[in-house]
Amino acid sequence: MARISLDAFEKIMQETIATLPESFDHNLIGGYHVEKDEKFEEDYYIMGEYIEEPYLGSFIVLYYGSFVAVLNDASYDEWVKEIRNTIWHELQHHLESLAGREELARQEEQEYLHNKQKKSLPGPTEVNHKTNILIALVVFILLLIIFLL
């Protein structure tokens, strides 16, 4: 299936929000918004974001463009699942903020650092290539020593 339209995206979001307990929206002053563009930071598409802004209050943003980039031709059911999961994920940030907790934010930070560290480590090909060069150099030096004796 082709990607869903922005209007269909917003409709799924509104239908999902309508199923949430009202108490979960406590102090979510700015409500829920859809940004048409994608949000991309350091090799990651940001699907949604919980924002605490001193003047505008707290609100949740979903980035339609990021969903398009990640899901593009996924099935309608996959789109619905990802939209719902993103809303619940961002809502968890909101509820943790109300409770003075940041477990999810800490977990995301750890995952980000882990992935960043994983990317900075040399891959097996690099290690094998460097190892082969080192072995060749050692063999060359040993042969040189043998011929000089």
N, C-alpha and C positions, 0 to 999 in steps of 0.2 A: 504494500500500500504506500502511496505517496505521503509525504508529510502532511500533517494537519494544518489548517489555516490558523491565523492569529485569533480569529473570532471563535473557532472551535476550541482552541487552547484556553481562551478566557472563559468559555462556557464550562469546560471541564474543571477549571480552577474554582469557579463560583459554585458549581455543584458539590465539589469536595468541601469547600468552606462551609456550605450549608449543613453538612453532616457533622461538623465539629461541635462539641459542647460549648455553649456560650461562655462558660467560665474560663475556657482556654484563651479567649480573646481579651481577657482582663488586661488593661493598660496597653493594648496594642492599638494605640491612638491613631496611627497612620493607616492601619488596616493592611490590605494586601494589594499589590500592584504588579502589573506586567510591564516589563521593559522589552521593547521590540528587538533591540540589538542583542548580540552575544556579549558575554563578559569572559575574557580569557586572561589568565594570570599565570605566568611561569609554567607553561606546558599543560595547564588545566582549564577546562571550561567550568565556569561557575554557573550552576543551574539555578541556584536561588541564594538569597542572602537575608539574614536577619540584621536589621540596622537599628541601632539605638542612637538617635539624634537629639541633642539637647533642645532644639527649638521645634522640631517637627514631631517629636515623640518616637516611639518604636513602631517599626513596620516591617513587612516582609515583601521582598521583591523576587519575582521569578523572571528569568531571562529567556524569553522565547527563542532568541537567536542561538543561545547555547543548546537548547533542546533540539533545534533544527540541526545544528552541527553534529550533535552526538547521536540523535535518533534517526534523523532524516527519513529514510524509507521504512522505518520499523512499523509494526502493526499498530492499529488503533489501540488495542489493549495494552501494548507496551508503552505507548504514549501516556495513557491514562494512569498506568501503574507508576511511571516515573514522575508524573506531575503530582500525584497523591503522596508518593514517598518524599518528594522534595518539600511539599507543604508541611508534612508531619516533621520532617527533619528540622526545618527552620522554626517551626512551632516549638520543638523541643528546646532550641536555643532560647526562645522567648520565655518559656516556662522555667528553665534553669536560671535565667537572668532574674526573674521575679523571686525565685527562691534563694538568690545569692550564690548560686552554684555555677560551675563552668566545666563540668565533666566532658560534655560533648566537644566544647572548644579545645580542651586539653587533648582529647583523643584525636581530633583532627590535626592539631599541631604535631603530635607524635607521628601520625601517619605521613604527614607532609615531610617532616624531617627524615623519616625512614626512607621514603621514596626518593627524596633528594640525595641522601647518602648513597642509596642503591644506584642511582644514576651516575654518581661521581666515581664509583668504584670501577676499575677496569674490567671489561667483559672478558670472557674466556678466550676470545680471539686475541685480544691485546696481550693477555698474560702469556698465552702460548707463543705469540710472536716474540715478545721480550725474552721469554725463556729460551727459545730457539737461538736468538742472537747471542745470549749469554753463553749457552752451550758451545756454539760455534767459536766464540771468542776464547773460551777455556781450551778447547781442542787445538785451536791455532797456537795459543801460547805454549801448550804442552808439546806440540810438534816442533815449534821453534826451539824450545829448550833441548829436546832430543837431538835435533840436527846440530845444535851448537856444541853439544858435549862430544 
